[in-house]
Amino acid sequence: MGLYIEKVKLKAPPAYIYENLKTSPYSFFLDSALPSEKLSGFSFMGAEPFLIFQSKKNRITLDRITSRETLKGNPFLVLKDLFKTFKRDPGESPFPFNGGGVGYFSYDLKDFNEHLPDRATDDVNIPDCMVAFYDTILAFDHLRREYSIISSGERRGYENLKNKVMVAKRHRKIGTEPYFYGDNKRKIGLCPYFPPSRLESNFTKAEYIKTVKKAKEYIKAGDIYQVNLSQRFKTTLDTEPFWLYEILRTINPAPFASFLDFGDVKILSSSPERFLKKSGRFIETCPIKGTRPRGKSPTDDTRLKNELLRSAKDRAENLMIIDLERNDLGRISEYGSVRVAEFMACEKYASVFHLVSTVQGKLRKNIDAIDCMTNCFPGGSITGAPKIRSMEIIEELEPVKRSVYTGAIGYIGFDGNMDTSIAIRTLLAKDGVVYFHAGGGIVYDSDPEQEYQETLDKAKALIEAISYEDSVSREKICSA
């Protein structure tokens, strides 16, 4: 069956439309909550996949509509074969994603790319990888403010999706701001902020500072130039995860926001960082290195932004990661094609400023999306340099597995194209508990106290979202 595209007239914003899909099995929302022509001009959503891939170490399960298959192997290689099976030509589609696999790749899949120690505790115990395959999706073009149903599967799947989304046909008009139940965005801004109750970290402040000092010893010994260290927070979750996600996308919109409802596992992400984008033979990665909190006033904002741009330490960190990413892309790109397209641009988000660089290349012939993933995974901006030794040190110094954190979230299309984010500013909800990490790059001249504070700056939006969820009900957000 060829690709079928139909525009549908819907006035409601994407988050409202997804409300009509979220109770369906394995629904997803790849949500450009901070749309950008450069990074993310489309949002995508869907449900009821025809195949679900999941892996835990080398144990793999393939769930189809009428059957289940279990096998052992390298999950990257099994996925590579699956995408070969479903390969399709999109023709002249105006959309970057026309159906394919949507899901997450946890950081712990690193063990299939390198021989690394296995020391940290896997206390959350979710699949290392979950990718659901969809032949019918809904796309929203943020520039044209238009919805389209895209289908390459059975007519029944197309009709089912259309019936679900058209329920919202007569609802409120599309706005220009992230959608959050009418006027409640303004009300959230008026709610008092306080740290959520029952929030726990796997480090005390003293323990984290001691760990930073240990990392600096490795740097002084010449083992590494830089390493990313994180702490993990957790707390109970007393409401539905999508309600929490709507709060998060409202107070901290991001170009690579996403919500995955994969059974017992829910992923709520407001990531600002692209991991890998593949379009034909074009490949791009956009590492973030360098952070400052947002100011309390316009003057303070300007001061902090300029401080970041002038920081020798942050610029040195960014340059190290640029070199690492050039090396990763160089393994799969034509000789001489890898270039730095943008050098240390300062990007502004709700709670932080980031230094972001863009590295691009032209892929060698016959390099597919999974080849790109295996050669570059995990992203260098969240490991360190050199990458392998940094990952060994992370496994030694961090007491629990990272799971989804610093892995990847996104899509791989049946046409071979791909767009994925680094899973930072990301919440994992399971069994009534929500988990999230925050980290930073440690270098020779890092100040341990400042590094600890940077993790809190990066976690600020997540903590605020949980704080509001913890104190406010869906029926009555707060008194304005």
N, C-alpha and C positions, 0 to 999 in steps of 0.2 A: 504494500500500500504506500502511495506517495504521501507527501506532507500536505495536510489540510489546515488552512488558517482562516479563521472567521473573526471579524471584529464584533464585539458585543457592547451594547450601550449600557454602561453602568455609571452611576453618579457617585457611588460611595468610594471612599479611599481604600487602598489595598488592605490595611489592617482590618477594616470592617468586613471586606469581602472574605478574608481568611476566616473570620468568625463562622462562616457557613461551611467551611471545610474542616475545621480543627477537630471535630468529633469523628471524622472518617479515619480509617486505619492508615497509619504512617503518613500523616499529612506533613507538608513542609511549607515554609515561607522564607524564601530568599529575598530579603527586605532591604531595599536601598532607602533606609530611613533618612539618610542624608544624601539625596541624589546628587550625582556629579557627572557631568558629561565626560570628564577624564576617566573616572573610576567606575561609576555604576549608574547608568541611565535607565536601567530596567529593574523591575521586581518580578519574581516568579513564584508561583505556588501550585500545589497539586496534592493528590491523595490517592490511595488505593493503588499502589504499584503492582505490576505483574510479576515482579521478582524482588526478593530481599536477600542481599548478601550480608553475612556477618561472620567475623572471625574473632577467635581468642587464641593468641599464640599461633600454632599451626593448625588449629581445628577450625574448619570452615563449614558453614551451613548455607545452603541455597534453598530458600523457601519460595516455591511457586504457588500459584492459585490452587492447584490440585495435587501437589506432591512436595516432598522434602528430600533433599540430598545432603549427605554429610561426607566430608572428605578431609584429608590432611594435605598441607602444602604451604607454599609461600603465598600469602593473600594478594600481594602485588601481581604475581604471575597468573593467579587464577582470574583476577579482575582483567588483566590484559587479554586473556582468552575470551572472557565474556564480552568485552567491548568489540573484539573482532567479530564475534557471532552476530552482534546487533548493529554493526556498522551500516550507516545510511547516509545518503547524499541529500542535504537539505535544499538543494537547488538555490533559488534566489531569495531565500528567507531574509527579512529585515532584522531578525532577532538573533542575538548571539547564542541563545540556548533554545533548542527546538525539541527538547525531550532527551532523556538519558538517565544517568545515575546521579542521585543527590544524596549527600551524606557527610560523614566525618571520618577522618583518619587520625587516630590518637597518636600522640607523641611516641608511645611505646612501640609503634611499628618500626622505629629506628633499628630495632634488633634484627630486622630482616635485611637491612642494608649494610650493617657493620657488626662485627663480633664484639659485643659490649658486656660489661658486668651486669648482673641482675641482683641488686641488693635491696632496693626500696620496696616497701610494703604496698601491695595492691589491695587496699582496704575498701575501695569503692566497687571494684570487680564488675566492670561493664565490658561489653565487647570492645576489642581494640579497633575494630572498623565496622561501620554499618553503612551500606550503600543500597538505596532503594531505586529501582528502575521504573521510570514512568514514560508511557508513550503518549500521554495527553496531559498538558499543563496549561495554566493560565498565565499570560504575560501582561505586565503593565508598563507602558512606555511613559516615563515621567516627563519627557519633553512635549509629547503630543497629548498627554493626558488621556490615553486610549488603552482599552483592554482588548486582548485577542486570545482566543482559544487556539492552541496549536496541537494538532493530533497527527500521529503517524501509525496509530493502532486501530483497534476495532471501533466501529461506529458506536457500539454500546458504551464504551468508555468515554467517548466524546459527549454523548447525550447525558450521561450521568454527571459529568463535571459541569456541563452547561446548566442543568437543572438545579444544581447546588448553588452556583454563583448567581444565577438570575433571581434568586430569592431577594437579593439586596438591590434589585433594579430601581426601586422607587425611594431608596433612602437618600440621606443628605448628600450634598454635592462634594466633589473632590476638593480638598483644600490644598494650600501650598505648604502647610506646616505638618509635621508628623501628627498622625491622627490619634486622639485619645479621648473618646467619648465626649464629643462636643466641647463644653467649656471647662471640662475637668483638668485640662492641661494648666489653665490659669490657676485653678484651685490648688493643684499640686505645688505650684510655685509658692503658694502662701502657707503651705503646711510647715510646721516647725521641723527642722532636721535634728535627729539624735541618733547615736549609734544603736543598731538593732540589738535587742536582748538576745542572749544565748549565742552570740557570735564568738566562735573559737578559732584560734590559729594553731597550726602545728609547730610554731616557734613562739617562744617569748621574745620580747625585744632583745634581751641579753643574749639569748641563744642565736638569734639571727645575726647580731653584730659579731658574735664569736665565729659564725660560719663565714661571714664576709672576710674576716681576718684570716681564716684558714685558706680561703680562695686566693687572697693576696699573697700568701706564702707560696702557693703554686706558681703564681705569676712571677714573683721574685726569683724563684728557682729556675725559671725559664721553661716550665711545662707548657704554659699558655700565655697569650696576650690579654685575653678577656674571657669571662665566663658569665652566663646568665644564671642568677640564683633567684628562686621564688619562695614565697611562703603561701600556704594554703589555708583558706578560711572555710568554715562551714557553720550552718545554722539550720534550725528546723524551718519547714515551709508549711504554712497553715492554709494556703489558698491554692487555686489552680495555677500552674506555671505560666500559662499564657497571660494571665492578669499581671503577674510580675514582669513578664516580658514587655507588655504594653507600657508599664511605668518606665522600664529601662529605656525603651526606644524613644520615649517622650523627653526624658531628662538628659539622655545622652545619645542623640541620633548619630549614626555612623554609616559610612558607605557600604560596609559589608555586614550589616545586621542580618540576623537569621534566627528562625525558630524551627527546630526539628522535633516533632512528636513521634518518637520511635518506640512506642510501647512503654516499657518501664523506664526508658531513658528519654529525658527531655533536654535539649540543648538550647540555651538562650544566649545569643551572642550579640555584642555591639562592637565588633572588631573594626578598627580603622585601617588595618594593614592587609594589603594584597600579598598573598604568597606567590602563586603562579597563575598567569593568564596565558593560554595558548589559543591562537587564532590562525588556522592554517599552519604555516611554518614560522609564524611570529611567536616569540616567547618573551615574557616580561615578569619581573619581580620588583617589588617596591619595599625594601626593608626600612624599618623604623629604628633609629638609634639616636637618642637624645630627647629628654623630656623636661618640661617645667610645668608647674601647676598654673592654672589661670589666675589672674589677679582679681582683687576685690573691687577694683575700679578701673576705668579705661587707662589711667596713668600707670597704675600698677601692672596692668596687662601689658602695656608697651614696654615697661621696664623688664619684665620677665621674658618677654619674647626676645628683646635685644640681648639680654643676658645669655639666652640659649644660643642665639646666632653667633655670639662672640666667644662662647665657651670652648677653649682649646681641648678640654677633656672630652666633651660630647662630640666635637668634630672629629677627634682622633678615633673615638669608638665607631662613628658612622663610617669613616674611611676604611677601618679594618673590615667591617662587614661588607662594604662595597667590594673589596678585594676578594672576600670569601665567595660572594654571590657571583662575581665574574668568573671565578674558578668553577663553581657549580654549573653555571650556564655554558661555560666553555667545553664541558664534557659532552654536551648534546648539540652544540651549535656549530655552524660552519666556521672554519678558521678565519679570524679577523672580523667576524660580524658582531661580536659582543661589545657593547658600548654603554657608557653611562649617559642616559638621555636626560636625566635631571639630577642635579647635585645638591643635596642637603637643602631642599625646600622646607620652609617652616609652615606646617599645617596646624590649623586651629580647630580644637574640639571643645566640647562643653566644659570639660574639667582640666584639660591639659593642652600644651603646645608640644608638637613632635617635630624632629628633624627627619625628613623622608627623602630617600634617593630612589631613582628609577634606573634599573639595569635591564637592557634588552638584548636580544640576539635573534639570528635566523637559524632555525633548526636544520640539522642535517636531514637528508631524505630518510624516510621510513622511521623517524622518531615519533612515537605516539604519546598520548597524554600520560600513560602509566610510566613510560620510559622517563618522561620529564619528572614525574613525581619521585621515582626511585632514585634518580641521580641527584635530586636537590633536597630530599626530605631527610630530617625536618629542616625548616628554614634557619639560616645562619644567624639571623638577628636575635633568635631566642635560644641559641646554644652557646656560641662564643667562637673563638679562633685560637688555635686550629680546632676544627669542628669535632673530630673524633675524641681528642683528649679532653675537650670541654665536656662532652657528653659523659665520659667516664667520671669526671669530677662531679658533675651534677648528680649522677647515680650514687656517688659516695656521700655527698653532703646533704641532699634532700631526702628526708625520711620516708616520703610516700611517693608512689607513682604519679606522674603528671596526668595520665589519662588523656582526656580530650585537650587539656590546656597545652598550648604551643604546638598542637597538631595542625590539622587543616580542616576547613569546612567549605563546601561549595558543590559545584556540578562538574561532571564530565559528560559531554554530549555524545549522542550516537554518531554525530558528524566528526568526532575527534577533537572538538574544541573544548576548552576547560577554563574555568575561573574559580579560584579558591582563595580563601583568606587564611591568615594565621589566627588560630583560636586563642586570642587574648581578649580581655574584657568580656569573658565568657563564663556563664553560669551552667552548671550541670545539676539537674534535679533528678533525684532517684529516691524512692521509698520515703517520701516526706522530708528529705534533707536536701539542702542546696549547697553546692561546693563551688569555690572559685579560688583561683591563684592570682598573685600579682608578683612581678619580679623586676629585675633590672640588671644591666650589664656592669660587672665588676672589673675594673682595670687597676693598673699599678697605683695610681694616685687617688683611688676611690676613698671617700670618707665614710666609714661604716655607719655612722649616725645618719648621714645624708642618704645613703643607700637604703636604709630602713624606711626613712621618710618617703623616698620615691615610690616604694611599694604601696604605701598608703595613699599617695597622690594618684597612682594609677588605679587603685581599688575604689577611689572615692565615689564614682558614679554607681558602681555595683553596690557598695554599702548603702548609699542613699536610696537606691531602688528598693533594697531589702528593708531598709528602715521604714519607708512609706508603706510597703506591703505589710510590715509587721504591726503597724499602728493604725492602718486604715482599712475599712471594709469596702467591698465592691459597691454596696448599696449607698454608702455615705462616705465619700472620700474625705472630706473634712469641711468644717464650716468656713466659708470665705470671709 
